[in-house]
């Protein structure tokens, strides 16, 4: 919850008294209006012309419209509770919502864009030459604001994200508001005013400002912004979004919070049979891949090594799905939508990803559909909490990890995050799941955290998991950041017994004779023509053709059996130098 200073409490109390007086005046004015309406009817019934009543009604209406607070009160949304109002005020102040929302306008054709304070109706009374002069003036102001907002701090990550590829060399920097995403063509003409729909993406800043400003902004202005955003920020999702803000303020540095909101934009996507509105950084490379993988659940997914195959056979009412390294929540969201009543626990260590996942869940799901979403990482021990540093990259949020090669770090774009690694039992306890509870599906795509989680489980805890899905990362981790080979061997021995790993993981080439459990509960994998007297299929029967051809060389290059200690693995650094 946002802390409120004593001065703010006094200010709010004073404001509340003023509101009471204004509401009382509204009631009096309303009563007078009703009385005069009755008098008008009476006057007309006895032959009067009703002029006096009409004049007074007009004057009462004018008095109401000319009173700033009474006019605002009549046009705004219902008041928030005191606690939510405090959160809303914090959003408005932190994001400078008044400036943001007043500058953002609805362009003709239903799109939206940041384009000065342009309102089409303003130019209705101008002739053609005057309109053209007005357009030129506004374009010049865009260019001047863009120049004024340039900085020399070296942080050009936002500009790079928006304009790094295929940029027209004739495009000039425009008014960027939150970033330099707006570009103005020098050849811009008056006829182009109707084609500005994509000049500025809607960011999550506008989303939160809209949720907060319902009691301080006229209804018609709110409606303009609602047309830009699919998420119902002023209605059914409002309080949920205010809760997200409060939680983020308590768990994220303000600078990181603001950067995340600047980068997050809304897009409408297809997820299986459902249409969803997802918030993610513009230019994120991983989203399309995840969407395609989650949406493909037929038999070809099994043959092609889709590591999500089997979800439809494992989930539904009274089933438990745990997603470790859930990133933006796309997989967890698909599970909730496709398999209603599944209990979902979503674990994500990177605060920016966690925040965008919270927004995705709140904007696409009803309150009774919400997963248990935890901002934490999984540690290697059963009792101790550890610390780690992760590198978060806005253009590749699915690759948040502690071992990015130093030469690949992008200055000004990448963020180093300090995170807690908690014991698995503690994470489940917070999600109100006993550690011995049966887990139907454990999904792990956590950039190496499998080497923390899997060895920390007892045999009984691991055996209580029906199906494990995800990826192994030994072959990607730089040598001096690898865990011990003992830790790796235990992890591989366990995971390679699950079909999704056995089919596609290079690490499983060292475990070719392990039996393989089908991703479909109750099904036994049998290789056609093979003698089943000794059991079902093994890794060698299902692993992808030719995957193991160069395994002897691969295991030497990646020291699969040669790392004696966990020293590099537990080093607190976000890069591998």
Number of C-alpha atoms within 10 A of each C-alpha: 15 16 11 12 9 9 9 13 12 11 11 15 12 11 12 12 11 13 15 11 12 16 15 12 14 17 12 12 16 15 12 15 18 13 12 18 17 13 15 19 13 13 17 13 11 8 8 12 12 16 12 13 19 14 10 15 18 12 12 16 13 12 14 19 14 11 12 10 16 17 16 17 21 14 18 18 18 10 12 16 9 10 12 19 17 22 22 27 17 19 23 22 11 12 17 13 20 14 11 17 20 13 15 22 22 23 22 14 10 11 19 23 21 28 26 17 11 19 13 13 7 9 15 10 9 12 9 12 9 12 16 16 13 16 20 15 11 16 21 16 16 23 18 14 17 21 15 10 15 14 9 6 7 8 12 16 19 20 15 14 19 17 16 10 8 6 10 10 7 10 14 15 21 26 27 22 20 18 20 22 20 25 22 19 14 13 9 13 12 14 9 10 15 13 13 17 18 13 18 21 22 22 21 23 25 23 25 24 26 26 25 28 22 23 19 19 19 17 16 11 17 21 13 17 21 18 13 22 21 17 24 17 25 21 12 14 19 23 20 20 22 24 16 17 23 20 15 19 17 12 13 15 11 13 8 14 18 17 16 22 23 21 25 25 22 22 15 11 13 13 22 18 10 11 11 23 20 26 25 28 26 19 14 16 15 13 17 10 9 15 17 14 18 21 19 16 18 12 11 11 17 18 14 12 19 23 25 22 25 24 21 15 13 19 21 19 10 10 17 21 26 22 23 24 28 27 27 26 25 20 21 24 24 19 22 22 19 19 18 15 17 21 22 22 23 26 26 24 26 26 23 31 26 24 27 24 25 25 27 22 26 25 22 20 16 12 12 7 18 17 23 14 20 19 18 20 27 27 24 24 18 16 13 11 15 17 15 19 20 22 21 25 20 26 19 15 21 22 19 25 24 26 26 22 14 11 9 11 17 11 11 13 17 17 18 18 22 17 17 17 22 20 22 21 19 18 22 18 12 11 17 11 16 13 17 15 12 17 22 23 22 17 22 22 20 26 21 22 21 27 26 22 20 20 21 23 17 12 10 10 15 17 14 15 17 18 25 27 23 21 19 26 17 24 17 13 20 16 18 15 21 27 23 20 18 17 21 22 18 14 20 25 15 18 25 30 23 21 29 28 26 29 26 23 23 23 26 25 23 19 19 19 14 18 20 27 24 20 26 17 13 9 9 14 20 17 13 9 6 12 11 12 6 7 13 17 23 22 24 20 20 19 24 17 11 8 14 18 10 11 16 11 10 15 18 11 11 17 16 21 13 12 19 11 14 16 13 18 20 16 17 14 21 23 21 19 13
